[in-house]
């Protein structure tokens, strides 16, 4: 997942949610998708925290 960027992760989350909203999935597939989305959300949060830290460094240096 590290080769994925933030925008790609968000797009993947949106795709998985659309698939889940279709209602055409078995319970095992739903569980797998929920786990995948949780991993993607964690990835996005980590990316955002990294950006926040970089911005804090930039603004605190001034």
GROMACS elastic network, one bead per residue, 0.5 to 0.9 nm:
[ bonds ]
;  ai    aj funct       b0    kb
    1     4     6  0.53095   500
    1     5     6  0.84293   500
    1     9     6  0.85626   500
    1    40     6  0.82093   500
    1    43     6  0.80197   500
    2     5     6  0.74168   500
    2    43     6  0.82659   500
    4     7     6  0.82253   500
    4     8     6  0.60537   500
    4     9     6  0.64874   500
    5     8     6  0.53508   500
    5     9     6  0.62628   500
    5    10     6  0.88060   500
    5    44     6  0.85368   500
    5    47     6  0.85082   500
    6     9     6  0.51271   500
    6    10     6  0.62862   500
    6    11     6  0.86876   500
    6    43     6  0.79187   500
    6    44     6  0.58596   500
    6    47     6  0.68655   500
    6    48     6  0.84555   500
    7    10     6  0.51385   500
    7    11     6  0.62019   500
    7    12     6  0.86130   500
    7    44     6  0.88281   500
    8    11     6  0.50455   500
    8    12     6  0.61328   500
    8    13     6  0.86317   500
    9    12     6  0.50385   500
    9    13     6  0.62053   500
    9    14     6  0.86578   500
    9    40     6  0.59762   500
    9    41     6  0.79569   500
    9    43     6  0.78069   500
    9    44     6  0.69600   500
   10    13     6  0.50606   500
   10    14     6  0.62353   500
   10    15     6  0.86359   500
   10    40     6  0.77065   500
   10    41     6  0.81524   500
   10    44     6  0.76563   500
   11    14     6  0.50789   500
   11    15     6  0.61560   500
   11    16     6  0.86699   500
   12    15     6  0.50025   500
   12    16     6  0.61532   500
   12    17     6  0.85362   500
   12    37     6  0.81700   500
   12    40     6  0.80285   500
   13    16     6  0.52467   500
   13    17     6  0.61681   500
   13    18     6  0.86532   500
   13    36     6  0.84099   500
   13    37     6  0.57602   500
   13    40     6  0.68775   500
   13    41     6  0.79019   500
   14    17     6  0.51349   500
   14    18     6  0.61887   500
   14    19     6  0.86607   500
   15    18     6  0.51445   500
   15    19     6  0.62471   500
   15    20     6  0.86541   500
   16    19     6  0.50349   500
   16    20     6  0.61564   500
   16    21     6  0.85906   500
   16    33     6  0.67092   500
   16    34     6  0.86328   500
   16    36     6  0.86395   500
   16    37     6  0.74021   500
   17    21     6  0.60554   500
   17    22     6  0.86672   500
   17    33     6  0.84049   500
   17    34     6  0.89495   500
   17    37     6  0.83875   500
   18    21     6  0.50621   500
   18    22     6  0.64056   500
   19    22     6  0.53191   500
   19    23     6  0.75073   500
   19    24     6  0.77773   500
   19    25     6  0.79910   500
   20    23     6  0.57993   500
   20    24     6  0.73088   500
   20    25     6  0.67540   500
   20    29     6  0.89659   500
   20    30     6  0.68429   500
   20    33     6  0.79398   500
   21    24     6  0.81095   500
   22    25     6  0.78302   500
   23    26     6  0.85978   500
   25    28     6  0.80849   500
   25    29     6  0.60116   500
   25    30     6  0.63304   500
   26    29     6  0.53012   500
   26    30     6  0.63337   500
   26    31     6  0.87972   500
   27    31     6  0.61942   500
   27    32     6  0.86105   500
   28    31     6  0.51396   500
   28    32     6  0.62247   500
   28    33     6  0.86067   500
   29    32     6  0.50190   500
   29    33     6  0.60601   500
   29    34     6  0.85573   500
   30    33     6  0.50121   500
   30    34     6  0.60896   500
   30    35     6  0.86168   500
   31    34     6  0.51355   500
   31    35     6  0.63047   500
   31    36     6  0.86466   500
   32    35     6  0.51957   500
   32    36     6  0.62004   500
   32    37     6  0.86860   500
   33    37     6  0.60533   500
   33    38     6  0.84590   500
   34    37     6  0.51365   500
   34    38     6  0.61097   500
   34    39     6  0.86773   500
   35    38     6  0.50612   500
   35    39     6  0.63197   500
   35    40     6  0.87124   500
   36    39     6  0.51541   500
   36    40     6  0.62691   500
   36    41     6  0.86731   500
   37    41     6  0.60564   500
   37    42     6  0.85368   500
   38    41     6  0.50918   500
   38    42     6  0.62131   500
   38    43     6  0.85993   500
   39    42     6  0.50993   500
   39    43     6  0.61651   500
   39    44     6  0.86774   500
   40    44     6  0.61703   500
   40    45     6  0.85859   500
   41    44     6  0.50322   500
   41    45     6  0.60991   500
   41    46     6  0.85558   500
   42    45     6  0.50785   500
   42    46     6  0.61665   500
   42    47     6  0.86293   500
   43    46     6  0.51891   500
   43    47     6  0.62715   500
   43    48     6  0.87242   500
   44    47     6  0.50412   500
   44    48     6  0.61609   500
   44    49     6  0.85732   500
   45    48     6  0.50869   500
   45    49     6  0.61082   500
   45    50     6  0.85558   500
   46    49     6  0.50610   500
   46    50     6  0.61479   500
   46    51     6  0.86851   500
   47    50     6  0.50661   500
   47    51     6  0.63189   500
   47    52     6  0.86326   500
   48    51     6  0.50789   500
   48    52     6  0.60898   500
   48    53     6  0.85882   500
   49    53     6  0.61250   500
   49    54     6  0.86161   500
   50    53     6  0.51292   500
   50    54     6  0.62619   500
   50    55     6  0.86704   500
   51    54     6  0.50534   500
   51    55     6  0.61446   500
   51    56     6  0.85420   500
   52    55     6  0.51408   500
   52    56     6  0.61259   500
   52    57     6  0.86469   500
   53    56     6  0.50620   500
   53    57     6  0.62592   500
   53    58     6  0.86979   500
   54    57     6  0.51273   500
   54    58     6  0.62732   500
   54    59     6  0.87240   500
   55    59     6  0.60910   500
   55    60     6  0.83448   500
   56    59     6  0.52215   500
   56    60     6  0.58120   500
   56    61     6  0.84156   500
   57    60     6  0.51903   500
   57    61     6  0.61280   500
   58    61     6  0.54308   500
   58    62     6  0.70778   500
   59    62     6  0.56030   500
